[in-house]
Amino acid sequence: MAGNLWLKGRKAAGVLVGLILFVWLVAPVAASPNEQPAFPEGESEYFQLTGHYVKGPFLEFFRKYGGSRIFGYPQTEVFYDPRLGLWVQYFDNVRMEWHPQNPDPYKVQLGLLGEELGRRTPPIPSNRIPRGNPLQRYFPETGHTVSYAFLSFYDQNGGLDVFGYPIAEPQVENGRIVQYFQRTRLEWHPERPRGDRVVVGALGLAHIQKFGVPEEYRKPQPLSARPIVTAPSEGMTDLRAYAFVRYPVTGREGYQTVYLYVTDTGRQPMKGVVATATVYFPGGPANYPMNATDSRGISSLTFYFSSLPSGQKIVIEITVQSGARTLKVPTSFVVWY
């Protein structure tokens, strides 16, 4: 009897130690903000629709990968999340995270909201793995496929960096076809115009609804909270311009749209600024005049290309002209499939 009690006690102690180890291994490391580098705010942009600012590297990432069309609008200010030990900001569709220890350009990462919301499903059976179909791609990392319009959208809008790996096959939710990825959800909207029927779902809002966010970070900020910008010092330009493309990754043939955003040093949009886009194709550069910027400081240009080699990086240089002031800003896209 004593031996049995001893064995039972030993087993119980082993289970307890195992539980302690498990908790220690999986519990998030919650460092305080004082132990982290300050968030590098830099330039900021105010979004009147939700009353929040997007700043610094989060704003750069936002503009680089498609802006509100992909991420939605900011739903919080930047804040330190002690559960994650990171500076974060929630948008309609995603959570941006600042990882200062990562090498460039991976300091900004999108949170794994699909995983955190429990949307992962078991891998598909091996007999369902597509073979030889360019319109379907199997991801062995998670055992799921991405196909057809979802695959095109995935490739054209940042791929793994934005969406992560697929964690489920397409399914029907509320009468709509959707597919979950590590970082996002894609939705099929057949009622929308052709070519614009894939939409990024609002996982950021879903995560806020389920897990919550401190209320002080959700409160809209007044526009007067915009940081005061002093007049430019000698040697600084009072013209700022930013360029990005609609499709960072494309096929060998199709249409590309390049966007230009122009402000003064007070970050106020500049209307009537003219620009020329030079696209450096393998066969030689091509120049395209752009329309003058509108009241939002925005201009865009859509051009056609064909027969580009796979793996080629196409550089676009935009020359911005305002009076006697000239500024050149680059962007690019990669031909992949």
Backbone as numpy.savetxt, mean C-alpha at the origin, in Angstrom:
# Nx Ny Nz CAx CAy CAz Cx Cy Cz
0.87 -45.79 44.50 0.03 -44.58 44.50 0.91 -43.33 44.50
1.92 -43.32 45.39 2.81 -42.17 45.46 3.52 -41.94 44.14
3.92 -43.09 43.48 4.59 -42.97 42.18 3.68 -42.34 41.15
2.40 -42.77 41.16 1.45 -42.19 40.20 1.27 -40.69 40.44
1.16 -40.32 41.73 1.00 -38.90 42.03 2.21 -38.10 41.58
3.38 -38.71 41.77 4.62 -38.03 41.35 4.63 -37.83 39.84
4.20 -38.90 39.09 4.17 -38.80 37.63 3.19 -37.73 37.17
1.98 -37.74 37.83 0.97 -36.75 37.46 1.47 -35.33 37.74
2.13 -35.15 38.88 2.67 -33.84 39.21 3.73 -33.40 38.22
4.55 -34.36 37.79 5.60 -34.04 36.83 5.00 -33.64 35.48
3.95 -34.38 35.06 3.30 -34.06 33.79 2.65 -32.67 33.86
2.00 -32.38 34.99 1.35 -31.08 35.15 2.37 -29.95 35.09
3.51 -30.19 35.74 4.56 -29.16 35.71 5.09 -28.97 34.30
5.21 -30.09 33.55 5.67 -29.99 32.17 4.71 -29.19 31.31
3.42 -29.45 31.50 2.40 -28.70 30.75 2.48 -27.22 31.07
2.64 -26.90 32.37 2.73 -25.50 32.80 3.94 -24.81 32.18
5.07 -25.47 32.20 6.28 -24.90 31.60 6.08 -24.69 30.11
5.43 -25.69 29.46 5.16 -25.57 28.04 4.27 -24.38 27.73
3.24 -24.17 28.55 2.35 -23.04 28.34 3.08 -21.72 28.51
3.93 -21.67 29.55 4.70 -20.45 29.77 5.61 -20.16 28.58
6.27 -21.20 28.07 7.14 -21.04 26.90 6.35 -20.57 25.70
5.16 -21.17 25.50 4.32 -20.81 24.36 3.93 -19.35 24.42
3.48 -18.92 25.60 3.07 -17.52 25.75 4.26 -16.60 25.51
5.40 -16.97 26.03 6.59 -16.13 25.87 7.01 -16.02 24.42
6.86 -17.13 23.68 7.28 -17.14 22.28 6.33 -16.36 21.38
5.02 -16.46 21.63 4.07 -15.86 20.70 3.61 -14.48 21.12
3.82 -14.09 22.38 3.36 -12.78 22.80 4.11 -11.69 22.05
3.40 -10.65 21.54 4.08 -9.58 20.83 5.00 -8.81 21.76
6.10 -8.36 21.15 7.04 -7.56 21.92 6.55 -6.13 21.91
6.18 -5.61 23.04 5.59 -4.27 23.12 6.61 -3.30 23.69
7.43 -2.74 22.81 8.39 -1.74 23.25 7.68 -0.40 23.37
8.13 0.44 24.25 7.51 1.75 24.43 7.97 2.68 23.32
7.18 3.76 23.04 7.59 4.70 22.00 8.96 5.31 22.26
9.30 5.49 23.55 10.59 6.08 23.87 11.76 5.21 23.46
11.50 3.91 23.25 12.57 2.98 22.85 12.65 2.85 21.33
11.78 3.53 20.60 11.75 3.46 19.16 12.19 4.78 18.55
12.77 4.74 17.33 13.05 6.01 16.64 11.75 6.76 16.40
11.80 8.08 16.47 10.61 8.87 16.21 10.15 8.65 14.77
8.84 8.71 14.56 8.32 8.54 13.21 8.73 9.75 12.36
9.35 9.52 11.20 9.84 10.64 10.37 8.70 11.26 9.57
8.04 12.25 10.13 6.81 12.78 9.53 7.04 13.41 8.16
8.00 14.29 8.01 8.28 14.89 6.71 7.08 15.63 6.14
6.89 15.53 4.83 5.76 16.19 4.17 4.45 15.56 4.62
3.39 16.37 4.63 2.09 15.84 5.02 1.02 16.29 4.03
-0.05 15.51 3.95 -1.20 15.86 3.12 -2.47 15.64 3.94
-3.36 16.64 3.90 -4.61 16.58 4.67 -5.73 16.05 3.79
-6.53 15.10 4.33 -7.64 14.51 3.60 -8.94 15.01 4.23
-9.56 15.97 3.54 -10.76 16.62 4.05 -11.87 15.62 4.32
-11.97 14.57 3.50 -13.08 13.63 3.60 -13.14 12.96 4.97
-11.98 12.62 5.54 -11.96 11.95 6.84 -11.33 12.79 7.94
-10.69 13.92 7.56 -10.12 14.81 8.56 -8.82 14.31 9.16
-8.02 13.59 8.37 -6.75 13.08 8.88 -5.61 13.43 7.92
-4.40 13.44 8.49 -3.19 13.68 7.73 -2.49 12.36 7.41
-1.83 12.32 6.26 -0.89 11.23 5.95 0.46 11.90 5.77
1.50 11.33 6.40 2.78 12.03 6.51 3.96 11.16 6.12
5.04 11.84 5.79 6.35 11.21 5.63 6.36 9.98 4.76
6.99 8.89 5.24 7.10 7.67 4.43 5.75 7.03 4.13
4.76 7.20 5.01 3.43 6.67 4.70 2.83 7.39 3.50
3.04 8.69 3.41 2.54 9.45 2.26 3.26 9.04 0.98
4.56 8.81 1.06 5.32 8.36 -0.11 4.81 7.00 -0.59
4.59 6.08 0.34 4.08 4.75 -0.02 2.67 4.87 -0.60
1.85 5.71 -0.01 0.48 5.94 -0.47 0.47 6.40 -1.92
1.29 7.37 -2.24 1.34 7.90 -3.60 1.97 6.90 -4.58
2.97 6.19 -4.13 3.68 5.27 -5.02 2.79 4.15 -5.51
1.92 3.64 -4.64 1.13 2.45 -4.98 -0.36 2.71 -5.24
-0.68 3.92 -5.69 -2.03 4.11 -6.18 -2.96 4.94 -5.34
-2.50 5.46 -4.19 -3.31 6.37 -3.40 -4.61 5.78 -2.90
-5.64 6.62 -2.89 -6.93 6.21 -2.31 -7.59 5.10 -3.11
-7.25 4.95 -4.39 -7.83 3.87 -5.19 -7.48 2.50 -4.61
-6.30 2.38 -4.01 -5.85 1.11 -3.43 -6.06 1.09 -1.92
-5.69 2.15 -1.23 -5.67 2.13 0.23 -6.93 2.71 0.87
-7.74 3.46 0.09 -8.83 4.19 0.70 -8.29 5.44 1.37
-9.06 5.99 2.30 -8.68 7.23 2.98 -8.23 6.94 4.42
-7.40 7.84 4.98 -6.91 7.60 6.35 -8.06 7.65 7.35
-8.07 6.70 8.28 -9.10 6.63 9.32 -8.56 6.97 10.69
-7.24 7.13 10.80 -6.60 7.55 12.05 -5.43 8.46 11.71
-4.90 9.09 12.73 -3.59 9.71 12.61 -2.53 8.62 12.80
-1.28 8.96 12.53 -0.18 8.05 12.87 -0.12 7.94 14.38
0.00 6.72 14.91 0.14 6.55 16.36 0.98 5.33 16.67
1.50 5.29 17.88 2.32 4.15 18.31 1.42 3.08 18.90
1.49 1.86 18.35 0.70 0.73 18.82 1.58 -0.15 19.71
1.40 -0.11 21.04 2.27 -0.89 21.92 2.10 -2.39 21.74
0.94 -2.82 21.24 0.74 -4.26 21.01 1.68 -4.78 19.92
1.88 -3.95 18.90 2.76 -4.33 17.80 4.18 -3.83 17.99
4.34 -2.80 18.86 5.65 -2.18 19.01 6.05 -1.41 17.77
5.05 -0.78 17.09 5.30 -0.10 15.82 4.46 1.18 15.74
4.96 2.13 14.94 4.14 3.26 14.52 3.24 2.79 13.39
1.95 3.09 13.48 0.99 2.59 12.50 0.01 3.70 12.11
-0.71 3.45 11.01 -1.84 4.30 10.62 -2.84 3.44 9.87
-4.11 3.57 10.24 -5.17 2.80 9.59 -5.81 3.61 8.47
-6.08 2.92 7.37 -6.81 3.45 6.24 -8.08 2.60 6.06
-8.96 3.01 5.15 -10.15 2.21 4.87 -9.81 0.74 4.64
-8.74 0.52 3.86 -8.47 -0.83 3.36 -7.28 -1.53 4.00
-6.38 -0.79 4.63 -5.11 -1.37 5.09 -4.67 -0.74 6.40
-3.60 -1.30 6.97 -2.87 -0.67 8.07 -1.42 -0.51 7.63
-0.92 0.70 7.61 0.49 0.93 7.31 1.30 0.82 8.59
2.49 0.24 8.49 3.38 0.04 9.63 4.76 0.57 9.30
5.42 1.18 10.27 6.78 1.71 10.08 7.76 0.77 10.77
8.64 0.14 9.96 9.64 -0.82 10.44 11.02 -0.20 10.22
11.51 0.64 11.13 12.76 1.36 10.89 13.97 0.45 10.78
13.88 -0.79 11.29 15.03 -1.68 11.23 15.20 -2.32 9.86
14.18 -2.25 9.01 14.25 -2.86 7.69 15.11 -2.02 6.75
15.74 -2.66 5.76 16.46 -1.88 4.74 15.46 -1.19 3.81
15.89 -0.08 3.19 15.07 0.54 2.16 14.93 -0.44 0.99
13.80 -0.51 0.31 12.59 0.29 0.49 11.50 -0.44 1.28
11.91 -1.20 2.30 10.95 -2.06 3.01 10.62 -1.57 4.41
10.90 -0.30 4.67 10.60 0.22 6.00 9.08 0.39 6.22
8.36 0.69 5.15 6.90 0.75 5.23 6.35 -0.61 4.80
5.58 -1.23 5.67 4.94 -2.51 5.38 3.45 -2.38 5.68
2.65 -3.19 4.99 1.23 -3.22 5.29 0.95 -4.36 6.25
0.10 -4.10 7.25 -0.21 -5.11 8.25 -0.95 -6.30 7.66
-0.79 -7.44 8.30 -1.40 -8.70 7.83 -2.84 -8.80 8.33
-3.68 -7.90 7.86 -5.05 -7.82 8.37 -5.88 -9.04 8.00
-5.65 -9.60 6.81 -6.37 -10.80 6.43 -6.10 -11.95 7.38
-4.84 -12.09 7.78 -4.46 -13.12 8.75 -5.07 -12.83 10.12
-4.96 -11.57 10.56 -5.44 -11.21 11.90 -6.95 -11.34 12.01
-7.65 -11.19 10.90 -9.11 -11.35 10.91 -9.54 -12.80 10.70
-8.56 -13.72 10.63 -8.85 -15.14 10.56 -9.41 -15.62 9.24
-8.95 -15.03 8.12 -9.51 -15.37 6.81 -8.72 -16.46 6.08
-7.67 -16.98 6.68 -6.89 -18.04 6.01 -7.69 -19.33 5.99
-7.66 -20.03 4.86 -8.31 -21.33 4.70 -7.27 -22.37 4.32
-7.58 -23.67 4.45 -6.59 -24.71 4.11 -6.17 -24.63 2.65
-4.94 -25.09 2.34 -4.46 -25.10 0.95 -5.38 -25.94 0.06
-5.40 -25.63 -1.22 -6.20 -26.42 -2.16 -5.53 -27.78 -2.38
-6.30 -28.82 -2.73 -5.70 -30.14 -3.02 -4.74 -30.06 -4.20
-3.76 -30.93 -4.21 -2.74 -30.90 -5.26 -3.32 -31.09 -6.65
-4.44 -31.82 -6.76 -5.01 -32.04 -8.09 -5.72 -30.80 -8.64
-5.85 -29.74 -7.83 -6.47 -28.50 -8.30 -5.43 -27.42 -8.61
-4.16 -27.75 -8.47 -3.12 -26.77 -8.77 -3.07 -26.54 -10.28
-3.27 -25.31 -10.76 -3.27 -25.05 -12.21 -1.87 -25.22 -12.80
-1.82 -25.73 -13.99 -0.54 -25.95 -14.67 -0.62 -25.43 -16.09
0.30 -24.54 -16.43 0.39 -24.06 -17.80 -0.64 -23.03 -18.20
-1.40 -22.48 -17.26 -2.40 -21.48 -17.60 -1.86 -20.11 -17.18
-1.52 -19.22 -18.14 -0.96 -17.92 -17.78 -1.94 -17.01 -17.05
-3.23 -17.36 -17.05 -4.23 -16.55 -16.38 -4.48 -17.00 -14.95
-3.74 -18.00 -14.51 -3.82 -18.46 -13.13 -2.42 -18.64 -12.57
-2.24 -18.32 -11.32 -0.92 -18.50 -10.70 -1.10 -19.16 -9.34
-0.30 -20.18 -9.11 -0.33 -20.91 -7.83 0.79 -20.38 -6.94
0.46 -20.12 -5.68 1.44 -19.64 -4.71 1.70 -20.75 -3.69
2.80 -21.48 -3.86 3.06 -22.59 -2.94 3.28 -22.13 -1.50
3.64 -20.87 -1.30 3.88 -20.37 0.05 2.64 -20.50 0.94
1.46 -20.36 0.33 0.22 -20.47 1.10 -0.72 -21.53 0.54
-0.39 -22.09 -0.63 -1.21 -23.15 -1.20 -2.49 -22.67 -1.86
-2.49 -21.44 -2.38 -3.68 -20.90 -3.03 -3.33 -20.28 -4.37
-4.37 -20.05 -5.18 -4.19 -19.49 -6.52 -4.81 -18.11 -6.62
-4.31 -17.34 -7.59 -4.93 -16.08 -7.98 -5.16 -16.15 -9.48
-6.33 -15.74 -9.93 -6.71 -16.00 -11.32 -7.38 -14.80 -11.98
-7.25 -14.76 -13.32 -8.02 -13.89 -14.19 -7.94 -12.41 -13.75
-9.10 -11.74 -13.58 -9.08 -10.30 -13.30 -8.37 -9.98 -11.99
-8.51 -10.85 -10.98 -7.81 -10.62 -9.71 -6.30 -10.70 -9.91
-5.84 -11.60 -10.76 -4.40 -11.74 -11.00 -3.87 -10.51 -11.73
-4.61 -10.03 -12.73 -4.17 -8.83 -13.45 -4.07 -7.64 -12.51
-5.09 -7.47 -11.67 -5.10 -6.36 -10.71 -3.94 -6.49 -9.72
-3.70 -7.69 -9.25 -2.60 -7.98 -8.32 -1.26 -7.56 -8.93
-1.02 -7.97 -10.16 0.25 -7.68 -10.82 0.42 -6.20 -11.12
-0.67 -5.53 -11.46 -0.59 -4.14 -11.90 -0.57 -3.13 -10.76
-0.78 -3.59 -9.54 -0.92 -2.65 -8.44 -0.07 -2.98 -7.22
1.10 -3.51 -7.45 2.05 -3.68 -6.34 2.31 -5.10 -5.91
1.46 -6.05 -6.36 1.71 -7.46 -6.09 1.93 -7.78 -4.63
3.02 -8.50 -4.36 3.31 -9.00 -3.02 3.48 -7.88 -2.01
4.09 -6.76 -2.41 4.33 -5.66 -1.47 3.04 -5.08 -0.93
2.00 -5.04 -1.75 0.74 -4.43 -1.35 -0.25 -5.46 -0.81
-0.38 -6.60 -1.50 -1.43 -7.55 -1.15 -0.96 -8.72 -0.29
0.33 -9.06 -0.40 0.81 -10.27 0.25 0.39 -11.49 -0.55
0.51 -12.69 0.05 0.12 -13.93 -0.62 -1.37 -14.18 -0.44
-1.99 -14.88 -1.39 -3.40 -15.26 -1.19 -3.51 -16.27 -0.06
-4.53 -16.10 0.79 -4.72 -17.02 1.92 -6.05 -17.77 1.83
-6.73 -17.59 0.70 -7.98 -18.31 0.47 -8.26 -18.29 -1.03
-9.13 -19.19 -1.48 -9.60 -19.16 -2.85 -10.76 -18.16 -2.95
-11.11 -17.72 -4.16 -12.28 -16.83 -4.29 -13.52 -17.46 -3.67
-14.34 -16.65 -3.06 -15.56 -17.11 -2.40 -16.64 -16.04 -2.54
-17.86 -16.39 -2.20 -18.96 -15.44 -2.30 -19.31 -14.93 -0.91
-19.28 -13.60 -0.76 -19.66 -12.94 0.49 -20.70 -11.87 0.18
-21.86 -11.97 0.82 -22.92 -10.98 0.59 -23.23 -10.81 -0.90
-23.25 -11.95 -1.60 -23.60 -11.94 -3.02 -22.51 -11.44 -3.94
-21.28 -11.26 -3.43 -20.19 -10.74 -4.24 -18.98 -11.67 -4.17
-18.28 -11.85 -5.29 -17.07 -12.67 -5.31 -15.93 -11.88 -4.68
-15.25 -12.48 -3.70 -14.13 -11.83 -3.03 -13.00 -12.84 -2.88
-11.79 -12.33 -2.66 -10.65 -13.19 -2.34 -9.79 -12.49 -1.30
-9.40 -13.26 -0.27 -8.59 -12.72 0.81 -7.10 -12.98 0.57
-6.32 -11.93 0.87 -4.87 -12.00 0.84 -4.36 -11.68 2.25
-3.06 -11.86 2.46 -2.51 -11.59 3.78 -2.80 -10.17 4.25
-2.74 -9.20 3.33 -2.84 -7.81 3.71 -4.16 -7.14 3.31
-4.88 -7.73 2.36 -6.04 -7.06 1.79 -7.11 -8.06 1.37
-8.21 -7.50 0.84 -9.26 -8.32 0.21 -9.59 -7.70 -1.14
-9.66 -8.52 -2.18 -10.10 -8.05 -3.49 -11.55 -8.44 -3.70
-12.30 -7.55 -4.38 -13.73 -7.76 -4.62 -14.03 -7.57 -6.10
-14.98 -8.34 -6.62 -15.40 -8.23 -8.02 -16.74 -7.49 -8.06
-16.75 -6.35 -8.78 -17.94 -5.50 -8.88 -18.37 -5.44 -10.35
-19.20 -6.38 -10.81 -19.57 -6.41 -12.23 -20.38 -5.21 -12.67
-20.95 -4.45 -11.73 -21.75 -3.29 -12.09 -20.90 -2.09 -12.48
-19.61 -2.13 -12.22 -18.71 -1.01 -12.53 -18.28 -1.07 -13.98
-17.71 0.03 -14.52 -17.27 0.04 -15.92 -16.22 -1.03 -16.19
-16.19 -1.51 -17.40 -15.21 -2.52 -17.80 -13.79 -1.99 -17.57
-12.95 -2.82 -17.02 -11.58 -2.42 -16.71 -11.42 -1.82 -15.33
-12.55 -1.62 -14.63 -12.49 -1.03 -13.28 -13.37 -1.82 -12.32
-13.45 -3.13 -12.52 -14.40 -3.94 -11.76 -13.79 -4.63 -10.55
-12.47 -4.57 -10.42 -11.81 -5.12 -9.23 -11.58 -3.98 -8.25
-12.02 -4.17 -7.03 -11.94 -3.14 -6.00 -11.28 -3.73 -4.75
-10.47 -2.93 -4.06 -9.87 -3.37 -2.80 -10.88 -3.18 -1.68
-11.12 -4.24 -0.91 -12.11 -4.21 0.16 -11.63 -3.48 1.40
-12.58 -3.10 2.24 -12.30 -2.26 3.41 -11.89 -3.09 4.63
-10.73 -3.75 4.55 -10.25 -4.55 5.68 -9.78 -3.69 6.84
-9.30 -2.48 6.55 -8.88 -1.60 7.63 -10.05 -1.25 8.54
-11.18 -0.90 7.94 -12.37 -0.59 8.72 -12.88 -1.83 9.45
-12.82 -3.00 8.79 -13.26 -4.23 9.43 -12.40 -4.54 10.65
-11.10 -4.30 10.55 -10.19 -4.55 11.67 -10.48 -3.58 12.81
-10.71 -2.31 12.50 -11.05 -1.32 13.53 -12.34 -1.72 14.24
-13.34 -2.17 13.47 -14.62 -2.56 14.05 -14.48 -3.75 14.99
-13.61 -4.69 14.62 -13.48 -5.90 15.43 -12.57 -5.71 16.64
-11.45 -5.03 16.45 -10.44 -4.95 17.50 -10.34 -3.56 18.16
-10.86 -2.55 17.47 -10.84 -1.22 18.04 -9.52 -0.48 17.84
-9.60 0.83 17.99 -8.45 1.73 17.92 -8.68 2.82 18.97
-7.65 3.24 19.70 -7.86 4.31 20.68 -8.58 5.52 20.07
-9.62 5.96 20.73 -10.51 6.98 20.17 -9.79 8.28 19.85
-8.76 8.61 20.62 -8.09 9.89 20.39 -7.41 9.96 19.03
-7.07 8.78 18.47 -6.41 8.76 17.17 -7.39 8.74 16.02
-8.66 8.48 16.31 -9.69 8.46 15.27 -10.37 9.81 15.10
-10.21 10.70 16.06 -10.87 12.00 15.98 -10.33 12.79 14.80
-11.23 13.32 13.95 -10.77 14.15 12.82 -9.98 15.36 13.31
-8.97 15.72 12.56 -8.14 16.86 12.88 -8.60 18.08 12.09
-8.58 19.26 12.68 -8.94 20.46 11.91 -7.86 20.78 10.89
-8.26 21.39 9.80 -7.29 21.77 8.79 -6.27 22.74 9.34
-6.65 23.51 10.35 -5.72 24.46 10.96 -4.56 23.76 11.64
-4.70 22.40 11.83 -3.60 21.65 12.44 -2.45 21.45 11.47
-2.67 21.87 10.19 -1.59 21.72 9.21 -0.33 22.42 9.72
0.82 21.74 9.67 2.05 22.37 10.17 2.35 23.68 9.44
2.83 24.67 10.18 3.18 25.95 9.56 4.50 25.79 8.82
4.52 26.26 7.57 5.73 26.16 6.76 6.27 27.56 6.54
7.49 27.77 6.89 8.10 29.08 6.73 8.48 29.28 5.26
8.76 30.52 4.91 9.17 30.83 3.54 10.46 30.10 3.21
10.65 29.71 1.95 11.86 28.97 1.58 13.11 29.81 1.78
14.11 29.17 2.31 15.37 29.87 2.49 16.12 29.93 1.16
17.19 30.69 1.14 17.95 30.86 -0.10 18.44 29.51 -0.61
18.30 29.30 -1.91 18.75 28.04 -2.51 17.65 27.01 -2.60
16.51 27.22 -1.88 15.40 26.28 -1.96 14.43 26.72 -3.05
13.77 25.77 -3.71 12.78 26.08 -4.72 11.40 26.17 -4.07
10.53 27.05 -4.64 9.18 27.14 -4.13 8.23 26.30 -4.99
8.78 25.35 -5.71 8.00 24.45 -6.55 8.32 23.02 -6.15
7.27 22.25 -5.84 7.45 20.85 -5.49 6.59 19.99 -6.41
7.11 18.89 -6.86 6.37 18.03 -7.78 6.62 16.57 -7.45
5.60 15.75 -7.64 5.67 14.33 -7.35 5.01 13.58 -8.51
5.60 12.49 -8.92 5.06 11.72 -10.04 4.93 10.26 -9.64
3.88 9.61 -10.12 3.71 8.17 -9.92 2.85 7.62 -11.04
2.95 6.31 -11.26 2.21 5.68 -12.35 1.05 4.87 -11.80
0.06 4.65 -12.65 -1.10 3.87 -12.23 -0.73 2.40 -12.07
0.12 1.89 -12.98 0.46 0.46 -12.95 1.97 0.31 -12.75
2.44 0.06 -11.53 3.89 -0.14 -11.31 4.45 -1.34 -12.06
3.60 -2.36 -12.30 3.99 -3.55 -13.05 2.98 -3.75 -14.17
3.46 -3.98 -15.40 2.56 -4.10 -16.55 2.92 -5.31 -17.41
2.07 -5.55 -18.41 2.39 -6.50 -19.46 3.24 -5.84 -20.53
3.50 -6.57 -21.60 4.37 -6.06 -22.66 3.66 -5.06 -23.57
2.34 -5.02 -23.48 1.56 -4.12 -24.33 0.36 -3.60 -23.52
0.02 -2.35 -23.74 -1.15 -1.81 -23.04 -1.05 -0.31 -22.87
-1.83 0.20 -21.91 -1.87 1.63 -21.62 -1.30 1.87 -20.23
-0.57 2.96 -20.11 -0.04 3.39 -18.82 -0.47 4.83 -18.57
-0.77 5.14 -17.32 -1.12 6.51 -16.94 -0.11 7.00 -15.92
0.41 8.19 -16.16 1.34 8.81 -15.21 0.65 10.04 -14.63
0.79 10.20 -13.31 0.15 11.31 -12.60 1.22 12.27 -12.09
0.88 13.55 -12.12 1.76 14.60 -11.61 1.00 15.40 -10.57
1.65 15.67 -9.44 1.05 16.46 -8.36 2.03 17.57 -8.02
1.58 18.82 -8.12 2.45 19.97 -7.93 1.93 20.85 -6.80
2.83 21.24 -5.87 2.49 22.14 -4.78 3.58 23.20 -4.64
3.27 24.22 -3.85 4.31 25.14 -3.44 4.92 24.64 -2.14
5.85 25.39 -1.55 6.50 24.91 -0.32 5.57 24.94 0.87
4.44 25.62 0.75 3.41 25.58 1.79 2.47 24.42 1.59
2.81 23.53 0.66 2.04 22.33 0.34 0.64 22.67 -0.20
0.52 23.85 -0.80 -0.73 24.22 -1.42 -0.69 23.85 -2.90
-1.77 23.24 -3.42 -1.77 22.83 -4.84 -1.54 24.04 -5.76
-0.83 23.81 -6.84 -0.54 24.85 -7.81 -1.29 24.55 -9.11
-2.16 25.48 -9.51 -2.96 25.33 -10.72 -2.24 25.97 -11.90
-2.42 25.37 -13.09 -1.90 25.96 -14.32 -0.45 25.68 -14.62
0.16 24.74 -13.89 1.56 24.39 -14.14 1.62 23.42 -15.32
2.49 23.68 -16.28 2.61 22.83 -17.46 3.82 21.90 -17.31
3.76 20.78 -18.01 4.84 19.79 -17.89 4.91 18.95 -19.16
6.06 18.32 -19.34 6.28 17.38 -20.44 6.81 16.08 -19.87
6.23 14.96 -20.28 6.69 13.64 -19.84 7.57 13.03 -20.92
8.76 12.61 -20.52 9.67 11.90 -21.43 9.73 10.44 -20.99
9.29 9.55 -21.87 9.28 8.11 -21.57 10.46 7.49 -22.28
11.34 6.86 -21.52 12.57 6.29 -22.09 12.33 4.83 -22.47
11.77 4.64 -23.68 11.56 3.30 -24.22 12.91 2.72 -24.68
13.00 1.38 -24.79 14.26 0.77 -25.26 14.69 1.29 -26.63
13.71 1.62 -27.49 14.04 2.12 -28.82 14.35 3.59 -28.89
14.23 4.29 -27.76 14.50 5.72 -27.73 13.41 6.46 -26.97
13.71 7.67 -26.51 12.74 8.42 -25.71 11.60 8.98 -26.56
10.45 9.13 -25.91 9.28 9.75 -26.54 8.77 10.84 -25.60
8.46 12.01 -26.17 8.00 13.14 -25.38 6.50 13.32 -25.53
5.82 13.56 -24.40 4.38 13.76 -24.40 4.05 15.01 -23.59
3.42 16.02 -24.22 2.98 17.19 -23.43 1.83 16.80 -22.51
1.83 17.33 -21.29 0.76 17.06 -20.33 -0.14 18.29 -20.20
-1.39 18.06 -19.85 -2.29 19.17 -19.60 -1.81 19.96 -18.37
-2.16 21.23 -18.32 -1.83 22.04 -17.14 -2.52 21.47 -15.91
-1.88 21.61 -14.76 -2.46 21.08 -13.52 -3.78 21.78 -13.21
-4.71 21.03 -12.60 -6.02 21.57 -12.25 -5.97 22.24 -10.88
-7.14 22.58 -10.34 -7.19 23.28 -9.06 -6.66 22.45 -7.90
-6.56 21.12 -8.11 -6.00 20.25 -7.08 -4.49 20.11 -7.22
-3.91 20.75 -8.25 -2.48 20.61 -8.50 -2.13 19.33 -9.24
-3.11 18.70 -9.90 -2.93 17.38 -10.50 -3.05 17.44 -12.02
-2.20 16.71 -12.69 -2.30 16.48 -14.12 -2.01 15.01 -14.38
-2.52 14.48 -15.48 -2.26 13.08 -15.81 -2.09 12.92 -17.31
-1.44 11.83 -17.69 -1.21 11.52 -19.09 -1.33 10.02 -19.28
-2.08 9.61 -20.28 -2.19 8.18 -20.61 -1.56 7.95 -21.99
-0.68 6.96 -22.09 -0.03 6.66 -23.36 -0.04 5.15 -23.60
0.11 4.80 -24.87 0.08 3.40 -25.29 1.51 2.91 -25.53
1.75 1.63 -25.24 3.05 1.03 -25.53 2.83 -0.40 -25.99
3.81 -0.95 -26.69 3.70 -2.33 -27.17 5.09 -2.91 -27.39
5.14 -4.24 -27.42 6.37 -5.00 -27.75 7.54 -4.65 -26.84
7.26 -4.38 -25.59 8.35 -4.11 -24.65 8.90 -5.43 -24.11
10.20 -5.52 -23.89 10.79 -6.78 -23.37 10.44 -7.01 -21.90
10.14 -8.25 -21.56 9.86 -8.59 -20.17 11.08 -8.31 -19.30
10.84 -7.80 -18.11 11.92 -7.46 -17.19 12.49 -6.07 -17.38
12.01 -5.35 -18.39 12.53 -4.01 -18.68 11.94 -2.97 -17.72
12.78 -2.12 -17.17 12.32 -0.98 -16.37 12.21 0.23 -17.27
11.01 0.82 -17.33 10.77 1.97 -18.18 10.76 3.22 -17.30
11.72 4.09 -17.51 11.86 5.30 -16.73 11.07 6.43 -17.40
10.35 7.19 -16.58 9.61 8.37 -17.06 10.15 9.58 -16.31
10.55 10.61 -17.05 11.03 11.85 -16.44 10.07 12.97 -16.83
9.53 13.66 -15.85 8.59 14.76 -16.11 9.29 16.08 -15.83
9.30 16.92 -16.84 9.86 18.26 -16.70 8.73 19.23 -16.41
8.78 19.82 -15.23 7.73 20.73 -14.77 8.20 22.17 -14.97
7.35 23.00 -15.59 7.71 24.38 -15.88 6.66 25.31 -15.29
7.09 26.27 -14.46 6.21 27.28 -13.91 6.94 28.61 -13.92
6.62 29.47 -14.90 7.35 30.72 -15.05 8.81 30.43 -15.39
9.71 30.98 -14.60 11.13 30.75 -14.82 11.63 29.52 -14.08
10.74 28.85 -13.38 11.14 27.71 -12.55 10.96 26.40 -13.31
11.96 25.54 -13.22 11.92 24.23 -13.87 12.33 23.16 -12.87
11.62 22.04 -12.90 11.92 20.93 -11.99 11.72 19.62 -12.73
12.60 18.68 -12.53 12.48 17.36 -13.16 12.19 16.32 -12.08
11.17 15.49 -12.31 10.81 14.44 -11.35 10.68 13.11 -12.08
11.26 12.04 -11.53 11.21 10.74 -12.19 10.16 9.81 -11.59
9.73 8.86 -12.36 8.98 7.69 -11.90 9.28 6.57 -12.88
8.72 5.40 -12.68 9.04 4.27 -13.57 8.01 3.16 -13.39
8.04 2.20 -14.33 7.28 0.98 -14.18 8.08 -0.17 -14.78
7.70 -1.38 -14.42 8.44 -2.57 -14.85 7.53 -3.45 -15.71
8.05 -3.89 -16.85 7.34 -4.82 -17.73 7.63 -6.23 -17.23
6.58 -6.98 -16.92 6.83 -8.25 -16.26 6.23 -9.47 -16.97
5.07 -9.35 -17.58 4.43 -10.57 -18.12 3.98 -10.36 -19.56
